[in-house]
Amino acid sequence: MRTQVAIIGAGPSGLLLGQLLHKAGIDNMILEQRSGDYVLGRIRAGVLEQVAVDLLDRAGVGARMHAEGLPHDGFDLAFDGARHRIDLHGLTGKRVMVYGQTEVTRDLMDARRAGAAVSVYEAEHVAVHGFDGTRPSVEWTHGGKRETMQCDFIAGCDGFHGVCRASVPEGAVQLHEKVYPFGWLGLLSDTPPVSPELIYVNHERGFALASMRSKTRSRYYVQCRTDEHVADWSDEMFWAEFRRRLPAETAERLVTGPSIEKSIAPLRSFVAEPLRFGRLFLAGDAGHIVPPTGAKGLNLAATDVGYLYEGLVEHYRGSDKALDAYSQRALSRIWKAERFSWWMTTLMHRFPEGGSFDRRMQHAELEYLIGSEAAQRSLAENYVGLPMD
């Protein structure tokens, strides 16, 4: 078997790359170790930058997003029991789209199925070979049979624990990582959101976030310890803790209900450099992780795909200039998003080792933010997403 681009991983980055390449007439195959139902069941991000929205439109999968997604012109920062709105649209002329990653994945899966493009789910023991030469290949086992695919390029969209980055020779990649001493406990419920826009809360008991997936489905988070388990938290415990961290007036409007899903996500910042190894390219979580505070994870994955898609299209038209620049272009944007996500995380969370000085510095930074249009503009332009170069 042969294809032009072998894509490892059927998350949103792999599916988006596959759909863009399919529409450009570039043959590709997607391999995913999990089942399609498992991939769809993962609860992830829900805030899309305009760049990501534009790429989904280019891939031909934006119709449902525009019909059901929620455009947001701002969000609130809450501290000292009060809310302060950051006017994204007024400060930048841009907005964000609230549309869950699960729905993005579903739209991309449906489009790939409709286009009869090849995807193999439950592909076991995936191995990548020959990417340092001119004849890369991918091997996997499916239904007890070992298969091999020859290809021109391999796109590693298989996440932090995937096989692609792990297959790079030791010493060829430099890893940068910061692990944070807390996690996010998230709860999904079919209840109306407590606010029409997101609320980021700095509270003495820890960070909280009021978010949503639709006008009838809410996604809420509280900062928790890394040694806690979902089983330790009943729905009643979660709602009580979440309510404590909200400003009092907002807490009074909170509608509670049974959880659809609860999970704890650890927080880390991570970057691998470079993102290209011969004919193997890393994209999305295979190459970088951001804490979710800045809403950058899915958006960075989408822009990686945008850069890689441009490079592959130009390659098949006879030029390797964009492909050769992929790693540098992507990393330039990645590090800026890493900085913003680290800053937001540092600003909004309680660090267990932090003392009174650190708390006073957080408070001073928040007061400066709400009193300075220049500071708000910097926050807003990073939140809505820096442009692709």
Long-range contacts (C-beta under 8 A, 24 or more apart in sequence): 1-147, 1-148, 1-149, 1-150, 2-149, 2-150, 2-151, 3-27, 3-28, 3-29, 3-118, 3-149, 3-150, 3-151, 4-28, 4-151, 4-152, 4-153, 4-316, 5-29, 5-151, 5-152, 5-153, 5-154, 5-155, 5-312, 6-31, 6-128, 6-136, 6-138, 6-149, 6-151, 6-153, 6-154, 6-155, 7-31, 7-154, 7-155, 7-157, 8-126, 8-128, 8-138, 8-154, 8-155, 8-156, 8-157, 8-158, 8-162, 8-163, 8-164, 9-156, 9-157, 9-158, 9-159, 9-162, 9-284, 9-286, 10-34, 10-36, 10-39, 10-109, 10-119, 10-121, 11-39, 11-42, 11-105, 11-157, 11-159, 11-284, 11-285, 11-301, 12-101, 12-104, 12-105, 12-108, 12-284, 12-298, 12-301, 12-302, 13-157, 13-283, 13-284, 13-285, 13-301, 13-302, 13-304, 13-305, 14-155, 14-157, 14-158, 14-283, 14-284, 15-105, 15-108, 15-109, 15-112, 16-55, 16-56, 16-59, 16-108, 16-301, 16-302, 16-305, 17-155, 17-157, 17-283, 17-305, 17-308, 17-309, 18-108, 18-112, 18-117, 18-119, 19-59, 19-60, 19-61, 19-108, 19-111, 19-112, 19-115, 19-117, 20-55, 20-58, 20-59, 20-305, 20-309, 21-309, 21-312, 21-313, 22-112, 22-115, 22-117, 23-58, 23-59, 23-60, 24-309, 24-313, 26-312, 26-313, 26-316, 28-117, 29-117, 29-118, 29-119, 29-120, 29-149, 29-151, 30-112, 30-117, 30-118, 30-119, 30-120, 31-119, 31-120, 31-123, 31-126, 31-138, 31-140, 32-119, 32-120, 32-121, 32-122, 32-123, 33-122, 33-123, 33-124, 33-126, 33-158, 34-121, 34-122, 35-121, 35-122, 36-109, 36-121, 39-105, 39-109, 39-121, 40-102, 40-105, 40-106, 40-109, 41-102, 42-101, 42-102, 42-105, 43-100, 43-101, 43-102, 43-186, 43-188, 43-219, 43-261, 43-263, 44-100, 44-101, 44-102, 44-297, 44-298, 45-100, 45-101, 45-292, 45-295, 45-297, 45-298, 45-299, 46-98, 46-99, 46-100, 46-101, 46-211, 46-212, 46-213, 46-219, 47-72, 47-96, 47-97, 47-98, 47-198, 47-211, 47-295, 47-299, 48-96, 48-97, 48-98, 48-99, 48-104, 48-298, 48-299, 48-302, 49-96, 49-299, 49-302, 49-384, 49-385, 50-94, 50-95, 50-96, 50-97, 50-384, 50-385, 51-299, 51-302, 51-303, 51-306, 51-385, 51-387, 51-388, 52-97, 52-298, 52-299, 52-302, 52-303, 52-385, 53-97, 55-302, 55-303, 55-305, 55-306, 56-104, 56-107, 56-302, 59-108, 59-111, 60-111, 61-104, 61-107, 61-108, 61-110, 61-111, 64-103, 64-107, 65-97, 65-99, 65-103, 65-104, 65-107, 68-99, 68-103, 68-214, 69-97, 69-98, 69-99, 70-97, 70-98, 70-99, 70-212, 70-214, 70-215, 71-95, 71-96, 71-97, 71-98, 72-96, 72-97, 72-98, 72-197, 72-198, 73-197, 74-197, 75-197, 75-198, 75-199, 75-200, 75-383, 76-195, 76-197, 76-198, 76-199, 76-200, 77-199, 77-200, 77-202, 77-366, 77-369, 77-370, 78-199, 78-200, 78-201, 78-202, 78-203, 78-246, 78-247, 78-250, 79-201, 79-202, 79-203, 79-363, 79-366, 80-363, 81-247, 81-248, 82-247, 83-199, 83-247, 83-250, 84-369, 84-370, 85-197, 86-376, 86-379, 86-380, 86-383, 87-376, 87-380, 88-380, 88-383, 88-384, 91-373, 91-376, 91-377, 91-380, 91-381, 92-377, 92-380, 92-381, 92-384, 94-384, 94-385, 95-384, 96-295, 96-383, 96-384, 96-385, 98-198, 98-211, 98-212, 98-213, 100-213, 101-298, 103-213, 104-298, 126-158, 126-163, 127-163, 127-167, 128-154, 128-156, 128-163, 128-164, 128-167, 128-280, 130-279, 131-167, 131-277, 131-278, 131-279, 131-280, 132-277, 132-278, 132-279, 133-278, 133-279, 134-279, 136-278, 136-279, 136-280, 152-279, 153-279, 153-280, 153-281, 153-312, 154-279, 154-280, 154-281, 155-281, 155-283, 155-308, 156-280, 156-281, 156-282, 156-283, 156-286, 156-287, 157-283, 157-284, 157-286, 157-301, 157-305, 158-286, 159-284, 159-285, 159-286, 160-270, 160-285, 160-286, 160-289, 162-286, 164-280, 164-282, 164-286, 165-272, 165-282, 165-286, 165-287, 167-280, 168-277, 168-280, 172-277, 173-272, 173-273, 173-274, 173-277, 174-272, 174-273, 175-270, 175-271, 175-272, 176-269, 176-270, 176-271, 176-272, 176-273, 177-268, 177-269, 177-270, 177-271, 178-268, 178-269, 178-270, 178-342, 179-266, 179-267, 179-268, 180-266, 180-267, 180-268, 180-269, 180-291, 180-345, 180-349, 181-226, 181-351, 181-352, 181-353, 182-206, 182-223, 182-224, 182-225, 182-226, 182-267, 182-349, 182-350, 182-351, 182-352, 183-223, 183-224, 183-225, 183-226, 183-228, 183-264, 183-265, 183-266, 183-267, 184-209, 184-221, 184-222, 184-223, 184-224, 184-264, 184-265, 184-267, 184-292, 185-221, 185-222, 185-223, 185-224, 185-228, 185-230, 185-233, 185-238, 185-262, 185-263, 185-264, 186-219, 186-220, 186-221, 186-261, 186-262, 186-263, 186-264, 186-265, 187-219, 187-220, 187-221, 187-235, 187-238, 187-242, 187-259, 187-261, 187-262, 188-213, 188-217, 188-218, 188-219, 188-259, 188-260, 188-261, 188-262, 189-217, 189-218, 189-220, 189-256, 189-257, 189-258, 189-259, 189-260, 190-216, 190-217, 190-257, 190-260, 191-216, 191-217, 191-218, 191-255, 191-256, 191-257, 192-216, 192-218, 192-255, 193-218, 194-218, 194-246, 194-250, 194-253, 194-254, 194-255, 195-250, 199-246, 199-250, 200-293, 200-344, 200-348, 201-245, 201-246, 201-247, 201-348, 202-347, 202-348, 202-349, 202-362, 202-366, 203-244, 203-245, 203-350, 204-350, 205-241, 205-244, 205-245, 205-350, 206-245, 206-349, 206-350, 207-245, 207-293, 207-348, 207-349, 207-350, 208-242, 208-245, 208-246, 210-246, 210-250, 217-260, 223-349, 223-350, 224-264, 226-266, 228-264, 229-264, 230-262, 230-263, 230-264, 233-262, 235-259, 235-262, 238-262, 265-292, 267-291, 267-292, 267-293, 267-345, 269-338, 269-341, 269-342, 271-331, 271-334, 271-335, 271-338, 273-327, 273-331, 274-327, 274-328, 274-331, 275-304, 275-326, 275-327, 275-330, 275-331, 276-326, 276-327, 281-308, 281-326, 281-327, 283-308, 283-330, 287-330, 287-334, 288-334, 288-338, 290-337, 290-338, 290-341, 291-341, 291-342, 291-344, 291-345, 292-341, 293-341, 293-344, 293-345, 293-348, 293-349, 294-337, 294-340, 294-341, 294-343, 294-344, 294-345, 294-382, 294-383, 295-383, 296-337, 296-340, 296-341, 299-337, 299-385, 300-333, 300-334, 300-337, 303-330, 303-333, 303-388, 304-330, 304-334, 306-388, 307-388, 329-388, 329-389, 332-389, 333-386, 333-388, 333-389, 336-382, 336-386, 337-382, 337-386, 340-382, 340-383
